[in-house]
């Protein structure tokens, strides 16, 4: 049997610290005390992607332009990355966050996560066809439920989308499960494949934010956020780090 903590350490080193461009990424798990955490970050190589920052408003996290006059195309870079409903906590790398949020507004069944994403495709940014990654933490019942998804261009025809859904068991304290859009730099960018990664979530939210921020490539990181949800499903709080706030 594999050791998740060892896997988390290895994945953090290889996939984040030693990787110039994992792209956007999300992690859902628990800190050592048992409180739930969601981590989300964005990276950028183009001026349009780097012209952004995170803004937190209550339980909502969104991207916004640093300079709206220089934003050439907001369609794939400006969106709500974290949204909530009572007991439900969503995180994604695009406007599918709102798609999932609206689907749960029509009813509370857990399968609505998959149904909502069945209406969406990988991003239309050829030749990269960036995957859409999404996560759900459902704390409405006694047993927590997680869901993770990646929508990726089909290898046989990028006009079509391969959909992968994961329903993992709740991770133990100090660990999370994560997805990134890419596995590294390249042209086109190689998409993430396989099961979600075990990743570490030890320490207070501020420490988690600092650790992940330091791991991301300094020239490509744009913004990072950590949301803490007091177990079992209490009020949330978001910590944010923006590269623009520390420039110069």
Secondary structure as UniProt FT lines:
FT   HELIX           4..11
FT   HELIX           12..17
FT   STRAND          25..30
FT   TURN            32..33
FT   STRAND          36..43
FT   HELIX           47..50
FT   STRAND          52..57
FT   TURN            58..59
FT   STRAND          60..65
FT   HELIX           68..70
FT   TURN            75..77
FT   STRAND          80..85
FT   TURN            86..87
FT   STRAND          88..92
FT   HELIX           96..105
FT   TURN            110..111
FT   HELIX           112..117
FT   TURN            118..119
FT   TURN            126..128
FT   STRAND          132..138
FT   STRAND          145..153
FT   TURN            158..159
FT   STRAND          161..166
FT   TURN            173..174
FT   STRAND          175..180
FT   STRAND          197..200
FT   HELIX           205..215
FT   TURN            218..220
FT   STRAND          221..229
FT   TURN            231..233
FT   STRAND          236..242
FT   HELIX           243..246
//
